[in-house]
Amino acid sequence: MRQKIVAGNWKMNTLLQDGLELAKAVEELAKSKKCDAGIIIAPPYTHLAKVSEVIGEVKLAAQNCAAEESGAYTGEISPDMLISVGVEYVILGHSERRAYYNEDNDLLNKKVHLVLSKKLSPIYCCGEVLEEREQGKLFDVIKEQITVGLKGLSGDDMKNVVIAYEPVWAIGTGLTASPEQAQEMHKFIRDLLVEMFDTTVAENTTILYGGSCKPSNAEELFANPDVDGGLIGGAALKADDFIQIVNSY
Ligand code: PGA
C-alpha cells in the first residue's frame, strides 16, 4: 500500500515566532489524528532548525534547494544543509518556482537527482496553467514535466519520490479541480509511471493533489482511488484547518 501524505507548504509566510507556534499547534493536533496519513510541514528556510525541535512525528520539508552540492553559490541552500537541520523532504518544481524563478524541467531533474543522492525525498510538483487546459494541452504538459523531471531515475529511486499534481489555475485562487478532474490526471500520471518504470512503481508512488484544497473539499478529493493526499498552501497556515484536512481520510 502506498503512503498517504498531507503536506503543508507555508510558502513565504510567518515570522519565526509565529511559525514555531504554528508548528507546535500542528504537532499537538497531529497526536490525535484519526487516520494513518503521514504529516509533513514545509516552513521557510529560516524556521527549519527551530521547527525541527518542536515536531515529533510530523516530518519536515524544505520548499526548494540548490542544484549544486556546495561552493560559491551565494544565497543558495544545499541538500546537506537541509539534512543538518532535520529535513527529510524537499518540494521541487512548485509552479511558483517554475513561473517566477525560471526553473525548468531540466534544472529540476538535476535537483531531483541531487536530492535523492543525499537520501532526501523530493516532492516533485507538476501542473498546467489554465490556457493549457483550455487548449487541451494539459496531458502533454504534465507528460513533459514528469518524463523530463524524473528522467534517469531507477525504480529504486522512485521509492523515495512523491509526486504532487497542482493545476496552476487552482493554486491560491479558491478554484479547486473537481474530484473527477483530479482523478483523471492522477490516473494519467500513474499510467505514465507504468510506461516509464513498471506497475509496481506506479502502484507504490504517492501522488498528492494541490490547489485550494481545504477542509470543505478535501474529503471528496481524497476519496479518489489515485489521490493519495494533498499539498496544502493557504489552509496549512491554520493548524485546525490543516489537521481537519488530514482527518478527511
Ligand atoms: P493553495 O496552495 O492550497 O493555497 O492553493 C497549494 C500549493 O501551492 O502548494
Residues whose N, C-alpha, C, O or C-beta is under 5 A from the ligand:
A	BS01	PGA	N9 A170 I171 G172 T173 G210 G211 S212 C213 L231 I232 G233 G234 A235
